[in-house]
Every structure is written in C-alpha cells, then in structure tokens.
C-alpha cells in the first residue's frame, strides 16, 4: 500500500476553487475549509505528497509513483 496526499497549491487556491463552484452554503464552505486545514496538517503521514496545481502534471506524477512502486514489487 502506498499513500498519496493530493495537496492544493495553497489554502487560498483551495478556498477559491470551492467558492468558485457556487454550489454550497457559507456554513458548508466553512466546514469544508476547516476539515481541509486539519487534513493538510497531516500530509507528513503520507508516503507521497503531490501538489495539485496542474491536472496533467499531477496525474503524471501520480502515475509515475505507482509505476515505480509496482516495479519495486516485481
């Protein structure tokens, strides 16, 4: 098992993404942001941290991590 934490480029960027969707109430946004802060503080518990600043780059990095781990098993 490998654990990968998909990390936002910054907390402000995460908040902007959530607010930009305009799909949730302010209370729900605040709950999600509080949960995100707690989760972001736990990133050191993961094997890998991938910054989700560019979808293509982040997905390629995740693929590379998985491929490298698979080759170590074989």
Secondary structure as GFF3:
##gff-version 3
##sequence-region A 1 74
A	DSSP	beta_strand	4	8	.	.	.	ID=ss1
A	DSSP	alpha_helix	11	21	.	.	.	ID=ss2
A	DSSP	alpha_helix	26	40	.	.	.	ID=ss3
A	DSSP	three_ten_helix	43	45	.	.	.	ID=ss4
A	DSSP	beta_strand	48	52	.	.	.	ID=ss5
A	DSSP	alpha_helix	55	73	.	.	.	ID=ss6
###
